[in-house]
Amino acid sequence: MDRKLIRSGTGWCVFVNNTILQLLEINPETDMVKYRIENHGLILSKSPNKKLG
């Protein structure tokens, strides 16, 4: 799936839709995400850490 980058302050972000969040079992209200670069690609996964407060 190709996605556009969206301007956010002085950086850029990628919009992640609900379908992808559901496939990754990520609840954006309580979960954090982990990302890493591997072989010139961005890997996004659910973090074992939770949001505080």
N, C-alpha and C positions, 0 to 999 in steps of 0.2 A: 504494500500500500504506500503510495507516495503522498507526502504531506508537505504543506508550506510551513515555513518558519514564521512566527508571529513576533512583532516587535514588543519588547517588554522592558521598559526603562532604558538602561544602557546595554541590554543584552537581547537575546532572542530565545523563544521557547517553542515547544511543539505541543499542540493540542492533542490530548489523548481522549478519545471518545469512550462512552460508557461500555460499549461492546468489548473493547480491548481491556478496560479495567475489570470487567466481569470475567473474561478469560484468564486474567492473571490473579483473580480473586483478591483484588485490591479495593478496599473501602477508603476513599479519599478523606473521609471524616476522621478516621482513626489510624490508618496505616501510613507508613512512609515508603518511598521507593528507593531502590538502590540502582545506580547506573555505573557502567564501566565501558571502556573502549576495548574492543577485541577485534583484531584483523581489520582495522579501518571501519568498524561498525560499532554502533551504540547498542549496548545490551541493557534492557530495562527489566527489573524484577522486583518482587515484593521484598521489602526489608524485614528482617526479624524484629526490628525496633518499632515502637509505636510512638505516635505524637504525644507530647506532654500537654496537659491542660487543655 
